């Protein structure tokens, strides 16, 4: 029994140390093109909720050309995590990444709504 326990401890120790190797090489984050058309982001919107009996703040991303376009755009609702707010996606460069994705046609132009709750 003692021999089995010793072998088990040695195996666990070996597994522990092999999992502590150097970090795997990470792929570089692609450079974002600075000359692409930019959409607009408004973080000051709010609407009164009759159910909650309070104003709910939200942020809106509108793609480049939205104001002059007659196109009906799809709408994406991005919800923040627990303890966050409607500006969390904006703080993490969502608009810049979305502008790049729309520009290189890896996603369609869309309206993005980020509610507070």
JOWOCOR-V492858 format. One record per residue. N is the residue number from 1. D_LAST is the distance of its C-alpha to the last C-alpha in whole Angstrom. Layout:
n: <N/N>
d_last: <D_LAST/D_LAST>
This chain:
n: <1/2/3/4/5/6/7/8/9/10/11/12/13/14/15/16/17/18/19/20/21/22/23/24/25/26/27/28/29/30/31/32/33/34/35/36/37/38/39/40/41/42/43/44/45/46/47/48/49/50/51/52/53/54/55/56/57/58/59/60/61/62/63/64/65/66/67/68/69/70/71/72/73/74/75/76/77/78/79/80/81/82/83/84/85/86/87/88/89/90/91/92/93/94/95/96/97/98/99/100/101/102/103/104/105/106/107/108/109/110/111/112/113/114/115/116/117>
d_last: <57/57/57/54/52/54/53/49/49/50/48/45/46/47/43/42/44/43/40/40/41/40/37/37/37/34/34/34/31/32/32/30/32/32/34/32/30/27/24/22/18/17/14/15/13/12/12/12/11/14/13/11/13/11/11/7/8/9/11/14/17/20/23/27/28/26/27/30/30/30/29/26/23/21/17/15/11/11/8/8/10/9/10/9/7/8/11/12/13/15/17/18/20/18/20/23/23/22/25/27/26/27/30/32/31/29/26/26/25/21/18/15/12/9/6/4/0>
